[in-house]
């Protein structure tokens, strides 16, 4: 996974659909790798419910590069078996994703209100 998420491998032209698919698979792979198959199942279910937010949450190259960097760093911590630091990094990553999801949701609501569709 570290090789996939190495920020140095990001090309000038980013296939956003591919990144979004890889991003979903990353979280499930971490759960499977931890031996927590219940969590992996939950994540697959969550992915199915929040896919639209994830799709809207990658608006630009900067967001993609940040995701690559965060995933790459987490892979490094896992390879070193630094559980405490990996847990902290994952919590920060999840909180950041939650903030992005809130922002996307509020933006979509504001746009719907302006259009008069809400």
Secondary structure, 3 states (H helix, E strand, C coil): CCCCCCHHHCCCCCCHHHHHHHHHHHHHHHHHHCCCHHHHHHHHHHHHHHHHHHHHCCCCHHHHHHHHHHHHHHHHHHHCCCHHHHHHHHHHHHHHHHHHHHHHHHHHHHHHHHHCCC
